[in-house]
Amino acid sequence: MKKRKFFFLIPVLILLLLPLVVMMLWNYIVSDIFPIKHISYVQALGLLVLCRILFGSFRFGNRAGSPPFFKRKAREKWLNMTDEEKQQFRDEWKKRKRNC
C-alpha cells in the first residue's frame, strides 16, 4: 500500500517541480541574454504545455514497454520463419553488409 502512494506521489512532484525548474532557467538564462522580462510559475507551466502541444505528444514513451509497431511486426515475421528462411535471411544480410 505504501508503494502505491509513493508511485502516485512521484508524478505529482514532477508536475509541481518541472515548471519551477523551467521558470528558474528562463529567468536566469533567457532574461539575461535577451531583453525579455521574467516569467511566473503559472507562465512556466503554460510554456511547458505549449511546448508539448507544438513539439510532442502527451505520451511519455511506449505504453507498457511495448515495442513500436514496425519492430513488433518484424519480430512476428521472424518467429514465423522456418530455420531455412532464417538462414537465408542471415546470408542475404551478410551479403548486403559486405557491399556497403
Secondary structure, DSSP 8 states (H G I E B T S, - for coil): -HHHHHHHHHHHHHHHHHHHHHHHHIIIIIHHHSS-----HHHHHHHHHHHHHHH--S--SSGGG---HHHHHHHHHHHTS-HHHHHHHHHHHHHHHHH-
